[in-house]
Amino acid sequence: MCDQDHFEEDLQKFEALGLVTRKQFSVLLGAGVAMMLPPVANAVTVVESEVTITTPDGTADAYFVHPASGTAPGVLIWPDIFGLRAAKRQMGKRLAESGYSVLVVNPFYRTKKAPTAENGGQTPIQSVIPLAQTLNETTHMTDAKAFIGWLDKQPSVAKNRKMGTQGYCMGGPMAFRTAAAVPDRVGAVASFHGGGLVRDGANSPHLQASKTKAQFLITIAANDDQRAPKDKDVLKETFEAAKLPAEIEVYNAAHGWCPPDSRVYNQELSEKAWSRLLALYGKALA
């Protein structure tokens, strides 16, 4: 899980620098979220559904959206600490309109069905930290296998093309471990302001991911980089040593800048990250 103890302090610093505004903090939820995301050029027609998936620990609730015809590469999306909600469904749908079969999961299904954060990205961080503390390396790996396995059984998912996975905040390590859990199936991994990618010990997400066959996109928030300035170098050296393609960049934005309901949403840099994601999937999942 990312370091949330400094969230309010960082928020004030970025507002003072003019990188975020109070207007951005009050992004509308629900239907308003759809208005925040730019439309997809040449969007394909998609089919949406709420699904349940059996895992070794129970039944997970999730959102599945895919092109209405044909098959497409599967993508597993791990949400941030605020969980499965309207903003994440919109992000998943947008990716599906770009030509992917997308599963957005509720990682906290063992404790609570979605929505798990009452006000989405506007929810006080302290109220959802206990949910994040119920997850660990073991749950990451078992869930990854179950979710990728479920995707592989769907008629809309291309069996002859690799899958992608992407994570936000605490979802970054989950995406890394998904590639480690199913190395022969996952060909692309993206982490957006992921927290805890580099840890001590052999089970650190970055070390597990370095043993995979995937290509990586790692976008780092400026305040996360300030707090752990060596992480980007460790990531670069690790993936270079493993001879795995990895695009690693620090974005001049606050932790959490990608989801449109975030208190620090930055549309310009969110769109930049989104374009890099599509470039990654275009190469790795072709």
N, C-alpha and C positions, 0 to 999 in steps of 0.2 A: 504494500500500500504506500501511496505517496505521503510525504510529510505535510500534513494538513495543519499542524500547530501554528504555522506562520501565515496562514491564508489571509486573514484580515489585515495583518501588517503589510503583506505584499500588495494587497488590493489598494491600500492607501498610497503606497509608493508609486504604483503604476498610474493611479489617477493623477498624482502630482506631476508625473512626467508627461501627462497628456496621452498616454497609450490606451487608456480606457476612460469611459465617462459614466456618470451615474445614469445617464439615459440608456446606456448599454446594459446596465444592471437590471433594468426593469423590462427586459424583453418579455413579450406576451407568451404565455404558454398555450397549449392546445392548438386551436386553429391558427393562432398567430404565428406559431412556429413555421408553418408551411409558407407563410409570406416572407420569412427571413431567408429562405434558401433560394438562390437563383435557379431558374428552370434549366433542365438538361436539354442541350441541343440534340435534336433528332431522337428524343426520348422514345423508347419502345413502350408498348402497352404492357402493364404488369398485372399480376394477380396477387392479392394480399390475403393472409389468413393468420389467425391466432392458433398456435399449435401447442401440444404437450409432448414432451420427450421423456422416455424412461431412461433413467441413469442408475448406476449402482446404489445411489443414495435416495432415490425417490422419483418424483415426477416434476420435470422442469417446465415452466411456462415460457413461451417464446413467440416471436413474430417472424413469419416467413413470407418473403415477397420475391417474385421471380417473373421473368418475361412470360407473356401469355402463350407463346408458341416456341417450339424448339427447345434446345438445351443450352445451358450456359454454365460457366465455371462457378463452383460454389464458393461462398465467402461466409466466414463466421465472424460476427462482430461481438466483441466483449465491451460492454458499456463502462462508463466511469463509476465512481462511487454512488452516484445518484440513480443508477440502475436503468432498467427498461422503462421507457416513458415516451411521451409524444415526440420529443426532439429526436430520440434515437430511432423511432419508427420512421420519421421523416428522412433521416440520414440513410437508413437502410433502403427505403423506397427509392430515393434518389440514385443510389448505387445500382439498384435493380433496373431502373430506367436507363442506365448506362450499359446494361447487358450482362448482369450477374444474378445468380440465384442466392439470395442473401438471408441468413438466419441471424436475428438479433436476440440474444438470450437474456433471461433474468438470472444473473449469477447467484442471487440470494434465495433461490427457490426452496432451499432446505428450511429456511426460517420464515419466509413471507412471500406471497405471490405479488407480482407487480400490480400497481405501482408501489415501490418500496420507499420512495421519497415523496412526501406529501405535495411539495411544490416544485418538483423536478430540480433543475439546477439552481433554483432560488432557495432550496431547503438549507437551513443551518447545518454546516458540516458536522458539528458535534453529534447531531441526532442520527447520523447514518454511519458513523465510524464503527459502532458496535456490529453492524451488519458485515462490514468489511473484515472485521476481526474473526468472523466465523469461517473464513476461507484460508487456505494454505496451499503449499506446493502439491500435496496429495489431491485435494479437491480440484485444483487446476488441471492436473493431468487426467484424472478419471473423467471429469466433465468434458475435457477436450476430446477424448476418445469417443465418448458417447455422442457428442454433438456432431463431430465429423462423420461418425458412423451413420447417424441419422440422415445427414445431408446426402451421403452416398446412396441412400435408398430412395431418394426422390427422383421421379422421372424427369424433372426439369434440370437436374444437375448433370453436367457433362462428365462422363466417366473417363474419357480419354484426355482430359485436361486437368492440370493441377488445381488445387484449391488455394484460396487466400484467407488470411485471418488478420484482423486489425483490432487494436485495443486502445482505450482512452484512459488516462490516469492509471488506476490500479489494473485496468485491462491490458496495459502494456506488457507486464510480466506474464499475464495469461496468454497473450498472443505468442510471446516467445516460447512458452512452454507447450503451446498447442503444436508448434512446429517440431518440438522435441518429442512430443507424445506420438505424433503420426508423421514421422519424417518422410516417408515415401509418398505421402498424399499432399502435404502442404508445400507449395512452391513459392509463396510470397507472404511476408510478414510486415505489418506496419504498426508503429507505436506512435501515438500522438500524446504529447506531454505525459509520457508514461513515467510512473514513479517506481523506484526500487528495481531498475533494470540491472544495476551493478551492486552486488552484495558480497559479503565475505562468504567463503565456503564454496565447495564444489557444486552445490545445487543452485548457485546464483543463476537467475534467468539468462544472463548474457552468455554464460559458459554452456548452459544446456542448449541454447539456440545455436551456438557456434558449431555444434555437432550435427546440424541438420543439412538439408540440401536446398535451402530456401534463399531467396533474395530479400533484402531488408530495406525498409524506409523508417528512419528514426528521427522524429522531430522533437526537439527539446525546448521547453519554455525557458525564457531568459532568467527568471527567478530561480528555477530549478538548477540552471547552469551556474548561477552565482553561488548557490548553496553547495553544489558538488561539482566544481569546475573540472575535475579530473575524469569524470565519468565519460565524457565524450571521447577523450583520448583513449581510455581503456576500451571503449566499444570499438573505436576505429582499429586499434591494434589487434583486438581479438578477432574481428571479422577479416582483417587482412591476413592474419596468420592462418585462418581457416580457409582462406581463398574463397570467401563468400561475398558477392556483391552487396554493398551496404551504402546507402546514402544517409549521411548523418549531418544534421544541421541544427543550429540554435536559432530559434525564431524570436524576434524582438517583441514578445507577447507574454502575458502572464499565464501561469499554469491553469489550464482549463479553457484555453481560448477557442477551441474548435466547436463544441456543441452550441447551437443557436440559443439555447435557454440558459447558458452560463452567465454568471455575473460579470465575467471578464471576456465575453465573446468579442472576437476581433474578426469581422467579416473578411477584410482584405487578406489577412494572413491565414484565415481558415480556408479561403478559396485557393490560396497558394498550396497549402497542404493537401487539399482535395485534388488539385491538378497533379501533384506529385504521386498521389495514391493511384490515380487513373493511369499515369505513366508506368508505375511499377506493375500494376496488374496487366496492362497492355503487353508488357514484355514477358513477365514471368508466367502468366496464365494463358498465353496464346496457344 
